[in-house]
Amino acid sequence: MNSLIREMNNLLERQQDFALATIIRRNGSAPRTTGAKMLVRADESIEGTVGGGALEAEVIRRSLEMLKSGRASVQSFSFSGADAASMDAICGGQVDVLIEGVAGGAAGAAEAVRALGAAAESHRSAWLVTTFEPASQRTSHAAVLHDGQVLGAAQPDLDTALVRQTRLPKLLLTVRGVLTLIEPTNISGSVYIFGAGHVSRSLAQFTRAVDFWTVVIDDRADYANRERFPQADQVVVLPDMADISSISIEADGYVVIVTRGHMDDLTVLAQVLRTPAAYIGMIGSRRKVALIFDELRKKGYSEADLQRVHAPIGLPIGAETPEEIGISISAELIQKRARLREDSAL
């Protein structure tokens, strides 16, 4: 979502109109879930996707209509048979899409999007709140920041406490038919890559591309630098890997251990096992992993601690090159993130 926010910000700053399509409901088999967004420019180019195929083509067509009128509407799309097959949705389903024309000079939207962009740059949680009033066919936008500050065109009865508790896109409906869509941003998680070698260079590209906040850490300044990792959000030179206390790893943290040697891997792993990280993975052969686990047992770590470690790391796709290994690791991170989101939705 962050790349889409950046493009919204660019267009609003240049006072260029665009349309925004957001899936607000999904029933049955559909290619994308609630919260999937697509920006449509006047030249029919897009940013983001609501699922591709026939559905997306029709959403683009209707988005151009909303762009010209400057209005908004909720439109339903059902697909079965040939349409479903074209979208890999064989069983068919239905999505409701909020399609809105956004004026480049809309002060409320511009203020909200600027705030969301600033939150993304500082890796702070924030929420986009979109309100749609069917009677006027208009939308308004507000940003709620992590500290409760509200920027943009917020409704007077907006419950900021409820907004800040939201972890997945949520749709609220009032008795008057007014829709409020709450969308968390900057919730994709943080990846901490310990080690700045060849695998790390490849991995950082992939994790950044799928919206993980990507931090690369090494004790060698000639490896951990912006020239080698221009795509990373942060590059940290940590002189002593035996003390990683300056790296704050929270429950949304994903740790990847790919240092240059057995002892450094052990040193880092022993410390990150004391954090609430959502994922801990370590590269290495089964023999190396077994040796490191034996050392950790001697240090008092339990079997439950060791079961937290994904090792060997990555999905088993037969990866050999740094690029292939980077893909297998990033795929496992995506899988873990998706499962955590599913669990939080239950």
Secondary structure per residue as TSV (DSSP state, phi and psi in degrees):
chain	resnum	aa	ss	phi	psi
A	1	M	-	360.0	-26.1
A	2	N	H	-63.5	-38.0
A	3	S	H	-65.3	-35.0
A	4	L	H	-68.8	-39.5
A	5	I	H	-61.9	-41.1
A	6	R	H	-61.4	-42.1
A	7	E	H	-69.4	-38.1
A	8	M	H	-58.6	-43.9
A	9	N	H	-61.5	-44.5
A	10	N	H	-59.6	-45.8
A	11	L	H	-67.7	-40.8
A	12	L	H	-66.3	-38.3
A	13	E	H	-64.7	-33.6
A	14	R	T	-89.2	4.3
A	15	Q	T	55.6	44.8
A	16	Q	-	-106.2	130.7
A	17	D	-	-70.7	152.1
A	18	F	E	-155.3	167.8
A	19	A	E	-112.3	150.6
A	20	L	E	-128.6	125.6
A	21	A	E	-115.5	127.7
A	22	T	E	-132.3	127.7
A	23	I	E	-72.4	121.6
A	24	I	E	-108.1	-17.6
A	25	R	E	-146.7	149.5
A	26	R	E	-141.2	133.5
A	27	N	E	-129.1	139.3
A	28	G	E	73.0	-154.9
A	29	S	S	-86.7	120.5
A	30	A	-	-144.8	151.0
A	31	P	S	-71.1	-25.4
A	32	R	S	-131.9	159.6
A	33	T	-	-99.6	175.2
A	34	T	T	-55.0	134.7
A	35	G	T	99.3	-13.9
A	36	A	-	-62.3	134.6
A	37	K	E	-129.1	153.4
A	38	M	E	-143.6	131.0
A	39	L	E	-98.2	134.1
A	40	V	E	-120.5	121.5
A	41	R	E	-88.1	169.2
A	42	A	T	-63.2	-26.7
A	43	D	T	-86.9	10.4
A	44	E	S	76.9	1.9
A	45	S	-	-75.1	156.7
A	46	I	E	-130.9	163.7
A	47	E	E	-133.5	129.2
A	48	G	E	85.3	-176.5
A	49	T	-	-156.2	149.3
A	50	V	S	-110.1	10.3
A	51	G	-	137.2	-9.8
A	52	G	-	76.4	-176.3
A	53	G	H	63.3	-152.4
A	54	A	H	-63.8	-36.4
A	55	L	H	-59.5	-50.6
A	56	E	H	-65.5	-39.0
A	57	A	H	-60.1	-42.0
A	58	E	H	-71.1	-36.9
A	59	V	H	-63.8	-40.0
A	60	I	H	-62.0	-43.8
A	61	R	H	-60.1	-46.1
A	62	R	H	-72.6	-30.4
A	63	S	H	-63.2	-38.9
A	64	L	H	-63.4	-33.8
A	65	E	H	-66.2	-43.7
A	66	M	H	-66.8	-35.3
A	67	L	H	-60.9	-42.8
A	68	K	H	-68.9	-37.5
A	69	S	H	-85.1	-22.0
A	70	G	T	73.9	13.1
A	71	R	-	-106.2	-175.8
A	72	A	E	-140.5	155.3
A	73	S	E	-159.6	157.5
A	74	V	E	-99.2	123.8
A	75	Q	E	-124.7	138.9
A	76	S	E	-99.4	141.9
A	77	F	E	-130.5	119.8
A	78	S	E	-108.5	142.5
A	79	F	E	-141.8	137.6
A	80	S	-	-155.8	170.6
A	81	G	H	59.2	-127.2
A	82	A	H	-63.8	-40.3
A	83	D	H	-62.8	-42.9
A	84	A	H	-63.5	-42.3
A	85	A	H	-62.0	-36.1
A	86	S	H	-67.5	-19.2
A	87	M	T	-112.8	16.3
A	88	D	T	56.1	36.4
A	89	A	-	-122.8	67.0
A	90	I	T	-58.3	-35.5
A	91	C	T	-78.9	-10.3
A	92	G	-	81.0	169.5
A	93	G	E	174.1	-168.2
A	94	Q	E	-147.3	142.7
A	95	V	E	-129.3	144.0
A	96	D	E	-104.8	129.9
A	97	V	E	-121.6	126.2
A	98	L	E	-84.0	117.2
A	99	I	E	-114.4	123.6
A	100	E	E	-134.0	138.9
A	101	G	E	-88.2	127.5
A	102	V	E	-113.3	120.3
A	103	A	-	-76.9	136.4
A	104	G	T	-59.6	-25.4
A	105	G	T	-95.2	13.0
A	106	A	-	-72.0	106.9
A	107	A	H	-64.0	-42.1
A	108	G	H	-63.3	-45.1
A	109	A	H	-64.3	-41.8
A	110	A	H	-62.6	-42.6
A	111	E	H	-64.5	-43.2
A	112	A	H	-64.4	-45.7
A	113	V	H	-68.4	-37.9
A	114	R	H	-59.0	-42.8
A	115	A	H	-64.9	-40.2
A	116	L	H	-65.2	-39.6
A	117	G	H	-63.3	-42.4
A	118	A	H	-65.4	-37.8
A	119	A	H	-63.9	-40.8
A	120	A	H	-63.5	-41.7
A	121	E	H	-64.2	-31.1
A	122	S	T	-99.2	6.3
A	123	H	T	57.4	48.0
A	124	R	-	-109.8	145.0
A	125	S	-	-66.7	145.2
A	126	A	E	-157.6	163.5
A	127	W	E	-134.9	134.2
A	128	L	E	-93.6	124.4
A	129	V	E	-114.4	115.8
A	130	T	E	-111.4	126.1
A	131	T	E	-113.7	130.2
A	132	F	E	-118.8	124.3
A	133	E	E	-107.8	108.2
A	134	P	T	-58.6	-34.1
A	135	A	T	-61.7	-41.4
A	136	S	T	-96.0	-11.4
A	137	Q	T	55.8	41.3
A	138	R	E	-126.4	154.1
A	139	T	E	-119.5	157.2
A	140	S	E	-133.1	155.6
A	141	H	E	-131.7	141.1
A	142	A	E	-141.2	153.0
A	143	A	E	-112.1	130.5
A	144	V	E	-108.7	122.8
A	145	L	E	-91.7	170.3
A	146	H	T	-59.9	-27.0
A	147	D	T	-92.6	6.3
A	148	G	S	93.2	-6.1
A	149	Q	-	-65.6	140.0
A	150	V	E	-117.9	128.3
A	151	L	E	-128.1	143.7
A	152	G	E	105.4	-159.1
A	153	A	S	-98.4	85.1
A	154	A	-	-90.8	148.4
A	155	Q	-	-71.3	145.1
A	156	P	T	-62.8	-25.4
A	157	D	T	-100.5	20.0
A	158	L	-	-62.6	126.4
A	159	D	-	-91.4	94.5
A	160	T	H	-68.1	-28.9
A	161	A	H	-64.7	-42.7
A	162	L	H	-63.2	-42.2
A	163	V	H	-59.0	-46.8
A	164	R	H	-73.6	-11.1
A	165	Q	T	-88.6	-7.8
A	166	T	-	-79.5	126.5
A	167	R	-	-110.4	-17.8
A	168	L	S	-131.3	155.2
A	169	P	-	-51.6	134.0
A	170	K	E	-132.2	135.7
A	171	L	E	-109.5	126.6
A	172	L	E	-113.5	142.1
A	173	L	E	-130.0	124.6
A	174	T	-	-89.9	169.9
A	175	V	T	-65.2	-22.6
A	176	R	T	-86.1	4.0
A	177	G	-	84.0	6.9
A	178	V	-	-76.0	130.7
A	179	L	E	-100.0	137.2
A	180	T	E	-126.0	121.0
A	181	L	E	-107.2	122.1
A	182	I	E	-106.6	122.4
A	183	E	E	-126.4	113.9
A	184	P	E	-68.7	144.3
A	185	T	E	-121.7	162.9
A	186	N	S	59.5	38.4
A	187	I	-	-114.3	16.6
A	188	S	S	-77.2	-11.2
A	189	G	-	96.5	162.7
A	190	S	E	-114.7	134.0
A	191	V	E	-105.0	125.7
A	192	Y	E	-108.8	108.9
A	193	I	E	-99.5	108.4
A	194	F	E	-89.7	114.0
A	195	G	-	114.7	138.1
A	196	A	-	-125.3	38.7
A	197	G	S	-88.2	-157.2
A	198	H	H	-65.0	-43.3
A	199	V	H	-62.9	-40.9
A	200	S	H	-61.6	-41.3
A	201	R	H	-59.8	-43.0
A	202	S	H	-69.6	-45.7
A	203	L	H	-60.7	-43.1
A	204	A	H	-59.6	-34.2
A	205	Q	H	-63.0	-43.2
A	206	F	H	-73.5	-43.0
A	207	T	H	-65.5	-37.0
A	208	R	H	-67.7	-36.9
A	209	A	H	-65.5	-27.0
A	210	V	T	-105.1	26.3
A	211	D	T	74.9	12.6
A	212	F	-	-72.6	136.8
A	213	W	E	-69.9	118.6
A	214	T	E	-109.8	120.8
A	215	V	E	-120.5	125.4
A	216	V	E	-108.7	131.8
A	217	I	E	-130.4	132.0
A	218	D	E	-156.5	161.7
A	219	D	S	-94.0	4.5
A	220	R	-	-114.5	114.6
A	221	A	T	-66.1	-26.9
A	222	D	T	-76.7	-8.7
A	223	Y	T	-106.6	-46.1
A	224	A	S	-88.6	88.7
A	225	N	S	-152.6	166.4
A	226	R	T	-67.8	-28.6
A	227	E	T	-63.4	-39.7
A	228	R	T	-82.8	-27.5
A	229	F	-	-129.7	62.7
A	230	P	T	-66.5	-22.3
A	231	Q	T	-86.4	-15.0
A	232	A	-	-71.9	150.5
A	233	D	S	-76.0	-35.3
A	234	Q	E	-141.8	143.0
A	235	V	E	-125.4	122.0
A	236	V	E	-118.8	126.9
A	237	V	E	-94.9	113.4
A	238	L	-	-110.6	104.7
A	239	P	S	-57.3	-33.1
A	240	D	-	-127.5	107.8
A	241	M	T	-70.0	-10.0
A	242	A	T	-77.6	-6.3
A	243	D	-	-138.2	96.7
A	244	I	-	-104.4	21.4
A	245	S	T	-62.7	-20.9
A	246	S	T	-75.7	-12.1
A	247	I	S	-95.9	110.3
A	248	S	-	-87.5	104.1
A	249	I	-	-102.6	113.3
A	250	E	-	-100.3	-171.2
A	251	A	T	-69.6	-15.7
A	252	D	T	-99.0	19.2
A	253	G	E	-94.0	141.7
A	254	Y	E	-120.8	117.6
A	255	V	E	-104.0	129.2
A	256	V	E	-120.4	120.0
A	257	I	E	-106.6	107.0
A	258	V	-	-137.5	53.6
A	259	T	-	-76.9	-177.4
A	260	R	S	-84.3	-2.2
A	261	G	S	-163.1	164.6
A	262	H	H	-54.4	-49.6
A	263	M	H	-67.6	-38.8
A	264	D	H	-66.0	-39.4
A	265	D	H	-59.2	-46.1
A	266	L	H	-61.9	-44.0
A	267	T	H	-61.5	-45.1
A	268	V	H	-70.0	-44.2
A	269	L	H	-60.8	-41.6
A	270	A	H	-58.4	-32.7
A	271	Q	H	-82.8	-42.8
A	272	V	H	-71.3	-21.3
A	273	L	T	-66.1	-14.6
A	274	R	T	-92.1	4.7
A	275	T	S	-105.5	164.8
A	276	P	-	-86.8	23.4
A	277	A	-	-49.6	140.5
A	278	A	S	-71.1	-27.4
A	279	Y	E	-147.1	135.9
A	280	I	E	-132.4	120.3
A	281	G	E	-127.5	145.7
A	282	M	E	-136.5	131.9
A	283	I	-	-77.3	154.5
A	284	G	S	142.3	162.7
A	285	S	-	-71.5	165.7
A	286	R	H	-63.1	-35.0
A	287	R	H	-65.2	-45.3
A	288	K	H	-62.0	-43.4
A	289	V	H	-61.4	-43.2
A	290	A	H	-61.6	-41.2
A	291	L	H	-63.8	-43.2
A	292	I	H	-66.4	-40.5
A	293	F	H	-63.2	-38.9
A	294	D	H	-60.6	-42.2
A	295	E	H	-63.4	-40.3
A	296	L	H	-67.2	-37.3
A	297	R	H	-60.9	-40.3
A	298	K	H	-63.0	-27.9
A	299	K	T	-85.5	-0.4
A	300	G	T	100.2	7.2
A	301	Y	-	-76.4	141.9
A	302	S	-	-87.7	168.6
A	303	E	H	-63.9	-33.4
A	304	A	H	-63.1	-37.0
A	305	D	H	-62.5	-47.5
A	306	L	H	-67.6	-29.9
A	307	Q	T	-68.0	-14.3
A	308	R	T	-73.9	-17.1
A	309	V	E	-89.9	125.5
A	310	H	E	-87.1	101.8
A	311	A	-	-154.3	128.7
A	312	P	S	-58.9	151.0
A	313	I	-	-82.6	154.2
A	314	G	S	90.1	159.8
A	315	L	-	-72.9	145.1
A	316	P	-	-78.6	85.4
A	317	I	S	-114.2	13.1
A	318	G	-	73.8	30.3
A	319	A	-	-68.9	141.0
A	320	E	-	-129.8	-48.0
A	321	T	S	-77.0	161.0
A	322	P	H	-55.1	-36.9
A	323	E	H	-67.3	-43.4
A	324	E	H	-66.1	-40.2
A	325	I	H	-65.2	-40.3
A	326	G	H	-59.6	-40.2
A	327	I	H	-65.4	-44.2
A	328	S	H	-64.9	-37.9
A	329	I	H	-69.0	-47.4
A	330	S	H	-62.3	-35.1
A	331	A	H	-63.8	-40.8
A	332	E	H	-66.5	-37.1
A	333	L	H	-63.5	-43.2
A	334	I	H	-62.2	-42.4
A	335	Q	H	-60.9	-46.2
A	336	K	H	-63.5	-44.0
A	337	R	H	-61.0	-43.2
A	338	A	H	-63.3	-40.3
A	339	R	H	-66.4	-37.5
A	340	L	H	-65.6	-38.8
A	341	R	H	-65.2	-40.6
A	342	E	H	-62.4	-42.7
A	343	D	H	-63.2	-39.1
A	344	S	H	-70.8	-21.1
A	345	A	H	-83.3	-15.1
A	346	L	-	-74.0	360.0
